[in-house]
Amino acid sequence: MMKRRRFMSGFGAGLASGLLPYHGISLAQAKLRQPVTWGGIYQDETANLPNLRAAMQMRDANNKTINGLLVHLIRQMDWSKTNIDLAPLADQASDIETDLGMATVFVAEQDLAAVYFPDLQKTRYINRLVGYNMIYNVRKREIIANFGIMGRYFDSKTGKPNLDVLPSIYFDLITNQNRQDSIAQHLVTKVARYPYANKYGGKRFQVTQVSTKAMADNEAKALNMDMPRFLNQIGHMAGINFSSNLNVPVIPFNKTKTLNLDLVKDMRIVAVDGNSALNTTLPLPDPEMGIEVELDGWNFQEKPYTNQRRIVTLVLSLKVSIKNVNSGQMLFQQSYYAEKQQFEIPSTGYFVQREASVYLLHEELLYKIFEAFADPSSREALYEGFELKQDGENTFLQASSEDKQLFENEHNAVIEHLPFAMGS
C-alpha cells in the first residue's frame, strides 16, 4: 500500500498542496420505442480538425467513405439491449418515418506523439479523437441523450515521423472495428449498450469551467503551449471521461457551433432516402450541475541514467469541483496529485514532447478521478495511491484528501444526482 502524503514529496515548493430530455418529453418518447436513423459524422466547425477533415474525404479499398463504412457497421449490430428499434438502419429502402436520429459529432483531435525507434525504423504514433454520440428528436428539435466518446490510437508505421500519414491514422481510428479503442469498436461494444431507456431523473451535468493557477500559466509559456486550445482539450476530456465512466449523458463542454448551428445546413437522414435534409436546429439546455477543473501546474525533473538515457519525472496536481449551478451548493471538491517517470534517449529521437506528456498525464488522472465515482475499488485505490508500471515508465496517481469519510461522502453526494440510476 502506498503511503499517504506521498504527493507532498515530489512536487517541490513551487506548487500548493448527459444530456437529459426536456421535461416536456413523455415517458413513451423517453423510452425511444421507434426507429432511429443514422445522421452521420460531423465536425465542430470552430475546432482545429485538419486531419479529421482530410480523413472524411478518404475512401477504403472498396471505395467506401467513413460514413458509408459506419452505416454498414451499424446495420450489422445487435441493438436489442438498448430498447431502440433501428429499422431504417437495417433496411435503407424502408419508408418508415422516424422522429429520432443518431449522429456523432467530433470536437477535438490530438496528435500527441510521433516517437521514432531507429533500430526498428518505425515511428510510434499516439493520437486521440474526441466527440459526442447524440440521439435527437427531429420533429421536436430536441437532444434526448448525448454521450461522450473517444478514439485512441497507439500504433507504429514504417519510417521516420511523417505528418502525411495522419489522415490515414484518423480514418483507421474511426472505421477499424477490430482495433481496440477505435470509434467503430466503441459503437460495437458501448454505444449499442447505452442505457437509453433507463430511469430518467437526476440533473444535467456539464464541464462548465477549466481554469489555471499562475504556475500552470508560467509552465505553459515556458513550453510555448497554445493554452486556450489545451484548456479546451482538458474540458472535453473531463466531460468525456465523466460520461464514459459513469455511462451517463452530458452537455458538451462549451456549446459548440456544430451542435447548435451547423446541423441545420448539412445534416442528412442518410438511412431513409439518402437526400432528405434534417432541417432543424438542436438547442442545448443549460446545465444543472457544473463540473469545474482547476489546474495547479506541473514541472519536469531530468536526471542522467546512462551516457545516452535519462529519466524524466513529470509531476502535476489539479482540483475537481462539482456544484449545483442554480443554488451554488458545492457537492464535491477534491485535489489530486500525479507523477510519471519515463526514460528518454534524445540522441535517437526517443522521447515524447513535453506538451504531449502534460496532456497525457492529465488524461490519465482525469480518467481515474471519474472512474472512482463508478467503481468503489477504484475510489479506494485512488485514495490510497494508484501505481502503474509499464514499459519504460512508472505512473503514480493519488487523491490529496486526508479525510477518507469526507472523500467517500462527496462521491456519494454526486452519485445521488446522476441522470441514470447507477447499476440499472
Secondary structure by P-SEA (a helix, b strand, c coil): ccccccccccccccccccccccccccccccccccbbbbbccccccccccaaaaaaaaccccccccaaaaaaaaaaaccccccccccccccccccccccccbbbbbbcccccccccccccccbbbbbbbbbbbbbbbbcccccccbbbbbbbbbbbcccccccccaaaaaaaaacccccccccaaaaaaccccccccccccbbbbbccccccccaaaaaaaaaaccaaaaaaaaaaaaaaaaaaaaacbbbcccccccccccccccccccccccccccccbbbbbbbbcbbbbbbbcccbbbbbbccccbbbbbbbbcbbbbbcccccccccbbbbbbbbbbbcccccccccccaaaaaaaaaaaaaaaaaaaaacaaaaaaaaabbbbbcccbbbbbbbccccaaaaaaaaaaaaaaccccccc
